[in-house]
Amino acid sequence: MARKGRTFVVIGLGAFGSAVASELARFGNHVLGVDADERRVSQMSATLSNTVILDAGDENALREAGIDSYDVALVAIGRDIEASILATMNMRMLGLETIWVKASSRTHHRILSKLGADRVILPEQEMGRHIAQMLHNPLLQDYVSLGNGFNVVNIIVPDKLDGTPIADLHLRDTFDLRPLGLMRGTEYHACVAEDIVLRREDKLLLLGKRPDLRRFGDTL
């Protein structure tokens, strides 16, 4: 049957790899799960489009499984750095368009980057920073890093700002921040003219650099 859209192969079906693979499948993508552990493959067989038991360090086995026809690879092998490196090299040799790899250390990160991985992920460190940001400021519900120092944050409007026009916060002039909009219950309101009056429990979306966002957060 013909595949539609981008196709994904996830190498390594541990906790991280299986979580990513399951979400990709839930979004309606064609996902192939690969692991040398028969038990892990069996657990994911009903969730993913296809699963296969094989050693990702074996280029010929990968080619025979048709992995060279996939668009995107996530190498999610855990602590076995050698296996992770070999799998990454094989993904590159097979000509996959996009390769993301999970790293277990900064040294591992540097090696994978040299091998040409499009993105190298340190999940524990990235999640640790994410959680620390939210613990530091309880009003920060979530944030997304856009690169080059810019972030979009989702801040819960506190009681002290209830009834305050957004313009009175002087976000652009004082903090060099751009208000993108806010969620009030299930309704989205744009903040183009900054004429909206804030209400307690609104979720305000702000764009800016981390130091500026932190300066504003400290005033709350």
WOGIBEL-V687288 format. One record per helix or strand. SS is the DSSP state (H for helix, E for strand). FROM is the first residue (numbers start at 0). LEN is the number of residues. Records with the same first field share a line. If there is no record, write none. Layout:
SS->FROM-LEN, FROM-LEN
This chain:
E->6-5, 29-6, 49-4, 71-4, 97-5, 118-3, 139-8, 149-7, 164-1, 177-7, 186-4, 196-1, 202-7
H->14-12, 37-7, 58-6, 66-3, 80-13, 105-9, 122-14, 158-3, 165-4, 170-5, 209-9
